[in-house]
């Protein structure tokens, strides 16, 4: 049976070739229109965001002017094939007669419904990504923010420049998930084209592009505001366009360069993909340098603005480091860095492996929690605790977008396919540029594992999964395995596994679990399972609007509020967006600083006893005769923590 066409190319050949031909020029103009349009939209918004900030025009009028280059470029793409016909085609309906595309469409719709029904509650987005965009919009341009959380300044801004117009015009963060929905929509076709460029057989690439795009981590992030998924299509597109540009197409080289630049602007550690991209694009780059070197006169500056380069220069100016990370005075190490490369490698290997194979629900018996505490108290355990976050030895009770990777089902399917593949099959011939790029990916992953000290390693390593799997999928025996009935059924179960996780998700449940668990609690009042599960769902719902009790206690006429804390879900204090401005305070601020900023109320975090928590305890003691505690608000946020206490201070005149 012939294979259905990919979104990014015509119908692939039905017979697996030991040396598949690189995607042709004719297919280059078909199916890539939406990918090109997405790259161009992100290019305009990222470069335009910096440009509007330079003239303090980050407002509706500025974005109206910015729409002109985007619409002009989109019109050129429509006319790319001539005759006024669009350069992209709608997805043919016959594709969804197959099971795997239908299941992916189901996952996409489930993620879309979950994102539309529930507010985003991803911690990083609410703590620093959304708040800093709101700050820029209030100031009509980017600026270095005075804050206790350095992530508001030194992290990549590629995702934020895309969210800025959505926040500006909608005054809500309920639409931000559409960015990740668009990224997930492009994944199957990009994965297929990437695997074909990596010399994977057409049938293997077609089947696995749906399975990998439906992996747990990708689909869970599609309904939220995490930024990791946003960078994955850019890297894949950069490699695909680089391979196609070998025929001398300058437009493919331009989109490849812009895509790799955009990937680095989302997160700076994506710079590790620059070396494999350079290896892939080198044949085309040499050709363009000989024939049309003048194209670099406009492409290089535009790509630099769309990359991490502007923020790297700003970080160097303010912190002395291009990454923006500074050394911790107590240890002398860089922030989020392991105590040694060996500890970093072992710790990240454990985190990536465990977070990719954990079941959707992990029981939390008292014996397991006791073992985790004892393990953390050992000398070796303390070294890991000092190198990583304090949750290093704890296992999450449920698979969430914060830590999810490929998922247990996809990992098991990969292992089963590897063991079932026939031995002794001839290996496909791979050009040097392909295996050199694969080798550089492993070097990039090694650099990441030696230096990264974050607990969510399974999520942060998401951009590496697809390139690392390409050599495995390239094995000749896999073409015979994907034809077998058991494999087709296992692939369906793997995608249904992801659908089940979406149904049971605490952050964006698709079923009325609160009502169902309440009924189960009435049926079995002696069971402790149902009250705990109900409390878990209610805790996640509160986290999406953590500062709601604090906002209710503040006078409604106060539009400028001070916030004195290190890390918090600050975005929920800005609500409703566009009508309130939250000013971050530091322990060095004086009473005159508060008056100069027009602050009459300050929200400060307290401890369980109701006292101001460090590092603002000394600041409060200095201000004790100038501020008055008007109210103490208690917030029950999570099951693992007893709750948070916030004090509302009124600044005396």
DOLOVO-834285 format. One record per residue (C-alpha): residue in three letters; y, z, x. Coordinates in steps of 0.05 Angstrom, whole numbers, padded with zeros to 5 digits, always signed. Each point is the difference from the previous one (the first is absolute). Example, Ala and Ser with C-alpha at 12.3 -4.5 7.8 and 13.67 -1.06 7.14 Angstrom:
// residues 2
ALA-00090+00156+00246;SER+00069-00013+00027;
END
This chain:
// residues 653
UNK+00000+00000+00000;UNK+00067-00019+00030;UNK+00048+00056+00017;UNK+00064+00011-00040;UNK+00065-00015+00035;UNK+00039+00054+00035;UNK+00072+00015-00021;UNK+00021-00025+00068;UNK-00040-00064+00008;UNK-00040-00053-00038;UNK-00073+00008-00016;UNK-00038+00019+00063;UNK-00061-00040+00021;UNK-00064+00021-00033;UNK-00040-00002+00065;UNK+00013+00053+00053;UNK+00019-00032+00065;UNK-00016+00034+00066;UNK+00070-00021+00024;UNK+00046-00003-00060;UNK+00061-00043+00006;UNK+00068+00034+00002;UNK+00039-00007-00064;UNK+00029-00069-00003;UNK+00072-00024-00006;UNK-00013-00025-00070;UNK-00025+00068-00023;UNK+00058+00033+00036;UNK+00048-00025-00053;UNK-00044+00024-00058;UNK-00009+00070-00024;UNK+00047+00031+00051;UNK+00062-00004-00042;UNK-00004+00070-00028;UNK-00014+00028+00070;UNK+00060-00037+00028;UNK+00043+00022-00058;UNK-00021+00073+00011;UNK+00016-00004+00074;UNK+00067-00033-00015;UNK+00018+00053-00052;UNK-00015+00056+00049;UNK+00039-00036+00055;UNK+00061-00007-00043;UNK-00002+00072-00024;UNK-00013+00031+00069;UNK+00051-00043+00037;UNK+00048+00003-00059;UNK-00006+00076-00004;UNK+00023+00007+00072;UNK+00055-00052-00012;UNK+00026+00033-00063;UNK+00000+00068+00034;UNK+00042-00028+00056;UNK+00056-00017-00050;UNK-00014+00060-00046;UNK-00019-00046-00057;UNK-00068+00030-00019;UNK+00017-00005-00074;UNK-00014-00046-00060;UNK+00052-00051+00023;UNK-00029-00003+00070;UNK-00070-00012-00027;UNK+00026-00053-00047;UNK+00027-00037+00061;UNK-00066+00012+00036;UNK-00037-00035-00057;UNK+00030-00067+00021;UNK-00040-00011+00065;UNK-00063+00024-00034;UNK+00007-00048-00059;UNK+00019-00057+00048;UNK-00061+00012+00042;UNK-00045+00006-00061;UNK+00027-00067-00025;UNK-00017-00033+00066;UNK-00070+00027-00005;UNK-00007-00030-00069;UNK+00019-00068+00028;UNK-00042+00008+00063;UNK-00051-00052-00023;UNK+00052-00048-00027;UNK+00008-00029-00069;UNK+00025+00066-00028;UNK-00070+00028-00005;UNK-00009+00073+00019;UNK-00032+00017+00066;UNK-00047+00050-00034;UNK-00050-00006-00055;UNK-00019+00050-00053;UNK-00067+00034+00011;UNK-00052-00044-00034;UNK-00034+00033-00059;UNK-00068-00025+00021;UNK+00002+00049+00059;UNK-00007+00059-00047;UNK-00066-00026-00026;UNK-00030+00034+00061;UNK-00013+00075+00000;UNK+00036+00022+00064;UNK+00067-00032-00018;UNK-00005+00030-00070;UNK-00012+00069+00029;UNK+00058-00007+00047;UNK+00044-00020-00058;UNK-00024+00061-00037;UNK+00017+00045+00059;UNK+00069-00032+00005;UNK+00013+00012-00074;UNK-00024+00072+00005;UNK+00046+00013+00059;UNK+00058-00033-00039;UNK-00012+00043-00061;UNK-00006+00064+00041;UNK+00065-00015+00037;UNK+00036-00015-00066;UNK-00024+00063-00035;UNK+00012+00052+00053;UNK+00057+00019+00046;UNK-00013-00009+00075;UNK-00022+00064+00033;UNK-00016-00022+00071;UNK+00027+00053+00046;UNK+00031-00043+00055;UNK+00036-00044-00051;UNK+00031+00059-00037;UNK+00015+00039+00064;UNK+00038-00052+00041;UNK-00009-00073-00019;UNK+00032+00001-00069;UNK+00053+00054+00017;UNK+00028-00039+00059;UNK+00007-00063-00042;UNK+00037+00040-00053;UNK+00045+00027+00055;UNK+00015-00070+00026;UNK+00016-00025-00069;UNK+00048+00058-00012;UNK+00034-00014+00067;UNK+00000-00076-00012;UNK-00037-00012+00065;UNK-00050+00027+00050;UNK+00021+00061+00040;UNK-00033+00052+00044;UNK-00014+00057-00048;UNK+00012+00073+00018;UNK-00066+00031-00018;UNK-00055+00048+00023;UNK-00052-00054-00012;UNK+00006-00052+00056;UNK-00044-00049-00038;UNK+00060-00019-00043;UNK+00031-00033+00061;UNK-00052-00022+00051;UNK-00054-00031-00045;UNK-00005-00074-00014;UNK+00045-00026-00055;UNK-00036-00064-00021;UNK-00029+00031-00063;UNK+00066+00035-00017;UNK+00042-00063+00002;UNK-00046-00029-00053;UNK+00006+00062-00044;UNK+00076+00003+00006;UNK+00017-00053-00053;UNK-00053+00028-00048;UNK+00031+00069+00005;UNK+00070-00027-00004;UNK-00009-00040-00064;UNK-00054+00040-00037;UNK+00022+00071+00019;UNK-00073+00021+00002;UNK-00059-00001+00047;UNK-00048-00021-00054;UNK+00003-00072+00023;UNK-00012+00010+00074;UNK-00075-00007-00007;UNK+00010-00074-00016;UNK+00011-00012+00075;UNK-00071+00022+00015;UNK-00027-00037-00061;UNK+00029-00064+00029;UNK-00031+00015+00067;UNK-00068+00012-00031;UNK+00004-00064-00040;UNK+00008-00040+00064;UNK-00056+00035+00037;UNK-00063-00040-00022;UNK+00028-00067+00019;UNK+00030+00025+00065;UNK-00065+00035+00019;UNK-00038-00064-00013;UNK+00047-00042+00041;UNK+00001+00052+00056;UNK-00076+00003+00003;UNK-00004-00076+00001;UNK+00049-00001+00058;UNK-00046+00052+00034;UNK-00058-00050-00007;UNK-00036+00037-00056;UNK-00045-00044-00043;UNK+00033-00023-00065;UNK-00051+00033-00047;UNK+00004+00066+00038;UNK+00076-00001+00001;UNK+00003-00016-00075;UNK-00045+00057-00021;UNK+00028+00052+00047;UNK+00073-00017-00014;UNK-00008+00028-00071;UNK-00041+00061+00022;UNK+00048+00019+00056;UNK+00062-00011-00043;UNK-00032+00046-00052;UNK-00011+00056+00051;UNK+00020+00070-00021;UNK+00060+00008+00046;UNK+00033-00066-00019;UNK-00009+00009-00075;UNK+00022+00073-00001;UNK+00064-00017+00037;UNK+00015-00058-00046;UNK+00021+00046-00056;UNK+00043+00045+00044;UNK+00056+00000+00051;UNK-00037+00007+00066;UNK+00024-00051+00051;UNK-00065-00016+00037;UNK-00025-00054-00047;UNK+00067-00035+00003;UNK-00010-00018+00074;UNK-00071-00027-00006;UNK+00016-00069-00031;UNK+00054-00011+00053;UNK-00048+00007+00058;UNK-00053-00044-00034;UNK+00052-00052-00016;UNK+00027+00002+00071;UNK-00069-00018+00028;UNK-00014-00053-00053;UNK+00066-00035+00009;UNK-00007+00005+00076;UNK-00067-00036-00002;UNK+00028-00054-00047;UNK+00061-00009+00045;UNK-00045-00027+00055;UNK+00011-00069-00030;UNK+00074+00005+00016;UNK+00027+00022-00068;UNK+00064+00037+00015;UNK+00003+00030-00070;UNK-00068+00033+00010;UNK+00024+00028+00067;UNK+00063+00026-00034;UNK-00038+00036-00055;UNK-00050+00028+00049;UNK+00056+00029+00043;UNK+00036+00029-00061;UNK-00065+00030-00026;UNK-00017+00037+00065;UNK+00072+00025+00004;UNK-00003+00027-00071;UNK-00065+00036+00015;UNK+00034+00038+00057;UNK+00060+00017-00044;UNK-00045+00036-00050;UNK-00031+00045+00053;UNK+00014-00003+00075;UNK-00072+00011+00021;UNK-00015-00069-00030;UNK+00030-00025+00065;UNK-00071+00005+00028;UNK-00014-00064-00039;UNK+00052-00038+00040;UNK-00049-00015+00056;UNK-00055-00031-00044;UNK+00054-00039-00036;UNK+00028-00025+00065;UNK-00069-00023+00021;UNK-00010-00036-00066;UNK+00069-00033+00000;UNK+00002-00019+00073;UNK-00027-00071-00008;UNK+00051-00015-00055;UNK+00056+00035+00038;UNK-00010-00043+00061;UNK+00000-00063-00043;UNK+00065+00020-00035;UNK+00033+00019+00066;UNK-00014-00070+00026;UNK+00023-00037-00062;UNK+00047+00043-00042;UNK+00025+00058+00042;UNK+00065+00001-00039;UNK-00037+00032-00059;UNK-00004+00065+00040;UNK+00076+00004-00001;UNK-00001+00023-00073;UNK-00071+00025-00006;UNK+00002+00052+00056;UNK+00063+00037-00025;UNK-00024+00000-00072;UNK-00069+00027+00019;UNK+00032+00053+00044;UNK+00043+00025-00058;UNK-00061+00001-00046;UNK-00041+00039+00050;UNK+00003+00071+00026;UNK+00050-00021+00053;UNK+00064+00023-00037;UNK-00028+00069-00015;UNK-00029+00006+00071;UNK+00070-00011+00028;UNK+00029+00052-00048;UNK-00056+00050+00017;UNK+00015-00009+00074;UNK+00074+00013-00013;UNK-00012+00064-00039;UNK-00063+00029+00031;UNK-00009-00033+00068;UNK-00067-00030-00022;UNK-00011-00067-00034;UNK-00052+00032-00046;UNK+00047+00055-00021;UNK-00052+00053+00017;UNK+00023+00058+00042;UNK-00036+00052+00041;UNK-00018+00066-00031;UNK+00034+00055+00041;UNK-00057+00049-00007;UNK-00054-00047+00026;UNK+00038-00055+00037;UNK-00040-00054-00036;UNK+00025-00055-00044;UNK-00001+00011-00075;UNK-00067-00014-00034;UNK-00034-00011+00068;UNK-00068+00031+00019;UNK-00004+00049+00058;UNK-00042-00050+00038;UNK-00024-00072-00009;UNK-00072+00024-00005;UNK+00017+00048-00057;UNK+00038-00056-00034;UNK-00057-00049+00005;UNK-00054+00048-00024;UNK+00045+00028-00055;UNK+00021-00068-00027;UNK-00072-00026+00004;UNK-00022+00059-00043;UNK+00056-00008-00050;UNK-00008-00075-00008;UNK-00075+00004-00007;UNK-00001+00060-00048;UNK+00056-00026-00044;UNK-00036-00067-00007;UNK-00068+00028-00020;UNK+00018+00061-00042;UNK-00024-00004-00072;UNK+00053-00005-00055;UNK-00010+00074-00016;UNK-00013+00050+00055;UNK-00026+00068-00022;UNK+00038+00059+00028;UNK-00048+00059+00003;UNK+00022+00065+00031;UNK-00050-00009+00056;UNK+00033-00066+00021;UNK+00069+00029-00001;UNK-00023+00059+00042;UNK-00032-00047+00050;UNK+00064-00040+00006;UNK+00040+00063+00014;UNK-00049+00023+00053;UNK-00002-00068+00033;UNK+00076-00002+00004;UNK+00000+00069+00033;UNK-00042-00022+00060;UNK+00035-00021+00065;UNK-00018-00072-00011;UNK+00020+00003-00072;UNK+00068+00028+00018;UNK+00012-00059+00046;UNK-00013-00048-00057;UNK+00044+00042-00046;UNK+00056-00003+00051;UNK-00008-00075+00009;UNK-00004-00019-00074;UNK+00026+00028-00065;UNK-00024+00067-00025;UNK-00048-00034-00049;UNK-00043-00030+00055;UNK-00065+00037-00017;UNK+00010-00002-00075;UNK-00033-00052-00044;UNK+00038-00027-00060;UNK-00034+00017-00067;UNK+00014-00071-00026;UNK+00013-00068+00031;UNK+00075-00014-00006;UNK+00048-00053+00024;UNK+00024+00047+00055;UNK-00066-00003+00039;UNK-00042-00055-00031;UNK-00026-00057+00044;UNK-00051-00053-00017;UNK-00040+00048-00042;UNK-00072+00024+00001;UNK-00026-00059-00040;UNK+00029-00054+00045;UNK-00024+00036+00062;UNK-00071+00005-00027;UNK+00002-00073-00019;UNK+00021-00019+00070;UNK-00056+00042+00030;UNK-00052-00030-00048;UNK+00023-00071+00015;UNK-00003+00012+00075;UNK-00071+00027-00004;UNK-00023-00056-00047;UNK+00030-00057+00042;UNK-00055-00040+00034;UNK-00005+00009+00075;UNK+00001-00056+00050;UNK+00046-00046-00039;UNK+00045-00044+00044;UNK+00069+00029+00009;UNK+00060-00043-00020;UNK+00042-00028+00055;UNK+00065+00038+00005;UNK+00062-00026+00037;UNK+00030+00044+00054;UNK+00063+00014-00041;UNK-00043+00029-00056;UNK-00041+00049+00041;UNK+00060+00019+00043;UNK+00038+00018-00064;UNK-00060+00041-00023;UNK-00002+00037+00066;UNK+00074+00015-00004;UNK-00011+00030-00070;UNK-00049+00049+00030;UNK+00050+00018+00054;UNK+00052+00012-00053;UNK-00046+00046-00039;UNK-00016+00037+00064;UNK+00074+00011+00014;UNK+00009+00025-00071;UNK-00058+00049+00005;UNK+00024+00028+00067;UNK+00071+00014-00023;UNK+00000+00013-00076;UNK-00005+00071-00026;UNK+00005-00009-00075;UNK-00053+00026-00048;UNK+00000-00063-00044;UNK-00032-00043+00054;UNK-00044-00036-00050;UNK+00062-00026-00036;UNK+00042-00013+00061;UNK-00056-00042+00032;UNK-00003-00047-00061;UNK+00033-00060+00036;UNK-00056+00002+00052;UNK-00059-00003-00048;UNK+00002-00074-00018;UNK+00010-00027+00072;UNK-00054+00046+00026;UNK-00050-00024-00052;UNK+00010-00074+00016;UNK-00048-00002+00060;UNK-00053+00035-00042;UNK+00008-00048-00058;UNK-00004-00058+00049;UNK-00074+00012+00013;UNK-00040-00060-00022;UNK-00052+00040-00038;UNK+00050+00026-00051;UNK+00003-00067-00036;UNK-00073+00009-00021;UNK+00010+00072-00022;UNK+00058-00013-00048;UNK-00044-00049-00038;UNK-00051+00053-00016;UNK-00002+00031-00069;UNK+00001+00072+00024;UNK+00063-00013+00041;UNK+00036-00030-00059;UNK-00018+00061-00043;UNK+00020+00047+00056;UNK+00068-00035+00007;UNK+00011+00009-00075;UNK-00017+00074+00006;UNK+00048+00008+00059;UNK+00058-00026-00041;UNK-00021+00041-00061;UNK+00001+00060+00046;UNK+00074-00012+00012;UNK+00011-00008-00074;UNK-00033+00068-00012;UNK+00046+00033+00050;UNK+00060-00030-00036;UNK-00025+00029-00066;UNK-00009+00069+00031;UNK+00063+00000+00043;UNK+00041+00063-00006;UNK+00065-00033+00018;UNK-00005-00058-00050;UNK-00058+00014-00049;UNK-00015-00056-00048;UNK-00037+00044-00050;UNK+00027+00060-00039;UNK-00034+00049+00047;UNK+00044+00058-00020;UNK-00023-00006-00072;UNK-00073-00011+00019;UNK-00002+00059+00049;UNK+00033+00045-00052;UNK-00055-00018-00050;UNK-00054+00012+00053;UNK+00031+00067+00015;UNK-00007+00019-00074;UNK-00072-00023-00001;UNK-00019+00038+00064;UNK+00050+00058+00005;UNK-00043+00036+00053;UNK+00002-00059+00049;UNK+00052+00003+00056;UNK-00005-00075+00014;UNK+00042-00025-00058;UNK+00060+00048+00010;UNK+00003-00018+00073;UNK-00003-00075-00013;UNK+00054+00007-00054;UNK+00044+00040+00048;UNK-00009-00055+00052;UNK+00024-00055-00047;UNK+00059+00042-00023;UNK+00019+00016+00072;UNK+00004-00074+00018;UNK+00043-00012-00061;UNK+00049+00054+00021;UNK+00004-00027+00071;UNK+00028-00066-00027;UNK+00062+00039-00025;UNK-00002+00062+00043;UNK+00073+00019-00006;UNK+00004-00005-00075;UNK+00007+00076-00009;UNK+00053+00002+00054;UNK+00040-00056-00033;UNK-00004+00036-00067;UNK+00030+00062+00033;UNK+00058-00038+00031;UNK+00065-00011-00039;UNK-00004-00071-00028;UNK+00072-00016+00021;UNK-00016+00011+00074;UNK-00012-00068+00031;UNK-00002+00020+00074;UNK-00055+00049+00019;UNK-00017+00029+00068;UNK-00073+00006+00022;UNK-00020+00048+00055;UNK-00072-00011+00021;UNK-00041-00037+00052;UNK-00048-00042-00043;UNK-00001-00006-00075;UNK-00010-00051-00056;UNK+00075-00011+00001;UNK-00001-00063-00043;UNK-00014+00041-00062;UNK+00065+00039+00010;UNK+00041-00065-00003;UNK-00022-00014-00071;UNK+00030-00034-00039;UNK+00011-00050+00056;UNK+00070-00026+00008;UNK+00034+00062-00030;UNK-00015+00053+00053;UNK+00009+00005+00075;UNK-00043+00048+00041;UNK+00029+00022+00067;UNK-00049+00025+00053;UNK+00022+00062+00037;UNK-00017+00027+00069;UNK+00000+00072+00026;UNK+00063-00017+00041;UNK+00042-00016-00061;UNK+00059+00046-00013;UNK+00036+00021-00064;UNK+00055-00050+00017;UNK-00053-00055+00002;UNK-00022+00017-00070;UNK+00070+00000-00026;UNK+00016-00065+00035;UNK-00059-00035-00034;UNK+00020+00027-00068;UNK-00063+00043-00008;UNK+00002+00054-00054;UNK-00076+00009-00006;UNK-00053+00001+00054;UNK-00076-00001-00011;UNK-00037+00037+00056;UNK-00075+00013+00008;UNK-00025+00071-00002;UNK-00064+00036+00015;UNK-00048+00037-00046;UNK+00043+00063+00003;UNK+00062-00037-00024;UNK+00035-00001+00068;UNK+00028-00062+00034;UNK-00052-00034+00043;UNK+00011-00017+00073;UNK+00036-00035+00031;UNK+00055+00013-00052;UNK-00009+00076-00002;UNK+00052+00012+00054;UNK+00046-00052-00032;UNK-00005+00038-00066;UNK+00016+00066+00035;UNK+00063-00030+00028;UNK+00019-00027-00069;UNK-00021+00062-00039;UNK+00072+00020-00017;UNK+00020-00071-00017;UNK-00057-00022-00046;UNK-00034+00032-00060;UNK-00072-00008-00022;UNK+00005-00022-00073;UNK-00073-00012-00015;UNK-00069+00000+00032;UNK-00047-00055-00023;UNK-00075+00003+00009;UNK-00039-00066+00003;UNK-00076-00003-00005;UNK-00013-00064+00038;UNK-00072-00005+00026;UNK-00067+00035-00004;UNK-00005+00012+00074;UNK+00069+00034+00004;UNK+00023+00058-00042;UNK+00065-00035-00017;UNK+00072-00009+00024;UNK+00061+00044-00009;UNK+00069-00030-00002;UNK+00066+00038-00001;UNK+00063-00030-00031;UNK+00063+00022+00036;UNK+00070-00005-00027;UNK+00053-00011+00053;UNK+00059+00046-00013;UNK+00070-00029-00002;
END
